[in-house]
Amino acid sequence: MVKLRIFVACERVLIDQQQNGIASLIALFDKLTMTLVKGAAEIPANAVAPKEWAIFSKWDTEPEDAGKEFTICTQILYPDQSQFGELGKTPLKIEANKKGQAIVKILGFPLGQEGFYTVRTWLEENGSRIGDAAEFKLELEIVKSEQLQ
């Protein structure tokens, strides 16, 4: 049975094609801080910053998983628990004697709500969820300043 080993947010993932697909995770993060000038207009609840980032997951496999195809589902929830964007679905094909890994690239970061965003993932096989969902939190802090730094 496939089991989640690593599940993190980072700015970028590089895959070394010369070294059997070894992943390098660039700038892992769990908190972003945004500075606003005091008196600036309120940020819309659905605002998105033009920040590219990625969610990386690595999965342990068993020999009987070889050749199977799974779907990694990724969901991002605002602090108020409403969903940000669409549910991400990424194919995961398990090859013999290899770990499964996936990169979900996201082209914007939600910044309309201060607080803790939930990033959740789970596996599906043939359209049905298998196993439990895993999640982590990303914090967005909004700091008000007299002047933009």
N, C-alpha and C positions, 0 to 999 in steps of 0.2 A: 504494500500500500504506500502510495506517495505521501511524504510528510514534509511540511514546511520547515526549512532550516534557517533561512535568512529572509527578512522582509523589512526593507528600509527605504527612506526617501533620500535622494541625493540630487545634486545639480546635474550630474551627467554620469553615464556609464560607458566605459570603453571596453570593447571586446577584442582581445588579442587573438587574431585568426591563426597566428603562427604557433600558439601555445595551447592548442585544444580548446579554444574559446574561453580562456581565463578572463574573468571580469575584473576591471579596476573601477571602484566606486569613487567618484570625485565629489568632495564637499558634502558629506552626510550632514543632515540637519534635522532638528526636531522643533525649531523655533525660528520665526522670522519677526523682525521688528520693523515697523513702518513709522516714519516720522512725519507728522503733519504740522503745518504752521497754525498756531492758534488763530481762530477766526475763519479758518478755511471752511468751505462748504462741506456739509455732511457727505460721507461716502455712501453711495447707493448699496443696498444690501446684497446686490448681485454683481458688484464691481469685481473686475479681474485684472490683475497686474500682468504685463507682458513678460512674465518670467518663465522660461523653459526649465522644467525639472523632470525627474524620473522616479519611478517606484521600481525597485529591483527586488526580485524574489528568487530564491534558490531552493530546490526541492530534492530531498533524499528519495531514492527509488529502491525498489526491490527487483530482483531478476524477473519476477513474473509481470512487472510493469512494462517491460521492453515491448515496443511496438504499439502500445496503447496511446490513444490520443485523448487528452483532457482539455478543458477550457479553464483558464484562470480568470475569475471574475474579480474586478477591482471596483470598489465604490468609495467615493469621498463624500463625507457629510459635513455640512456647515455646523458651527456650534449649536444652532437651533435644531439640528438633526434633519434639516431638509437636504436633499441631494444636490451636490455640485456636479453639473454636467451629466453625461450619460454613464450608465454602467459600462465599464470597460470589459471587453472580452478578448482574451489573448490565447491563441492556441498553444498547447504544450504537448509536443510529441516526445515520448520517452524512447531513447535509443539504448541499446544494450550496453551495459558497463559505463554509463554516463549519468551524471546528475542532470536534472532538468533545471533550467533557469529561464527567467523571463524579464523583459524590460517593458514597462508601460511608460511611454513618453507623454508628458502633459505640457501643453503649450501656454498655459496661463495659470497663475496662482490666485485663488479666490481671496479677496481682501475686504469684503463688505461687512464682515462680522468679526469683531475681536473675540478671542477666546481659543478654545481647543477644537480643532477639526479632527474628525475620525477618518482614518484610512483603513479600509477593511478588504480582506481578500478571502476567497474560498475556491475550491476546485469543483468542477462539474464534469461528469462523464455521461455522454449520451443525453445531455439536457437535465440531468438530475444532480443535485448537490451531493458531494461525498465528503464526509468528515465535517469538522467544525470550522467556522470562520475564525480568522486571526485578525487582529487590528492593532494599530498604534495611533498615538495622538500627535498632531502637529499644532504648535501654539502660534497664534498671531497676536502680537502685542502692538498697540497703536500708542505712540508717544506724542504728546502735543508739545511743541517748542515755540519759543518767541520768534525764531528764525529758522529757515531751512538750512540744514547742515550739509 
